Amino acid sequence: MSASKNEGQEKRRDERFAPAQVFAHVRSRLTFALDPAPTELQLSDPVVDADLEHDRPTVFPPATGARAAAVLVGLVAHRGEVSVLLTERAAGLRVHAGQIAFPGGKIEPKDETPAAAALREAEEEIGLAPAHVEPLGYLDPYVTGTGFRVIPVVARIEPRFSLRLHAGEVADAFEAPFAFLMDAANHTFDSRTFGGRLRRFYAMPYGDRYIWGATAGILRNLYERLYA
């Protein structure tokens, strides 16, 4: 392949992930509709029994009594690029300690919508002021292995924000390039044994950050909704 052709492909790739293009594309692909209703959803879990025939996570119905939750998939609108805001959970937490996650948590009765819950939780966990956040739509909900039905809320974040981490819940907050996370070449499968059973899950290693499980599964769903 000639150098000029490589340069042309690189230019097209850069333009696809330019901030204006990214947010126009997100707005065209996502909505705030949840169909069917959240209580009737048949969801997929990115940490499930191995499906060796199809080499991908297995779809299964949600567990009875799954608790409603929401997470904020925050896309930071820097001038030259878009990044994704992620957290590292505190080491002392009872579940998912030290894992890479999105800000979020349980949907409370006071929350009018999943988006409102995600904004509230992000402010409580990392001090992200809702004034800097514009929700853009929902991804497909997930049921986690710990029994939560999670609705991912994709949102645009103005870059002029400051954070205040809740030390008991969050050890760190960082940004990863949107273009990196939306490149299928960076999406892998990994496997571990949980409770004596082999499980397969998506993983997206980024430097020394190991993004996996529900977080990687949600990012994979974002990729599939936008670019697959």
Secondary structure by P-SEA (a helix, b strand, c coil): ccaaaaaaaaaaaaaaacaaaaaaaaaacccccccccccccccccccccccccccbbbbbccccccccbbbbbbbbbcccbbbbbbbbcccccccccccccccccccccccccaaaaaaaaaaaaccccccccccccccbbbbcccccbbbbbbbbbcccbbbbbcccccccccccccccccccccbbbbbbbcccbbbbbbbbbccccccccaaaaaaaaaaaaccc
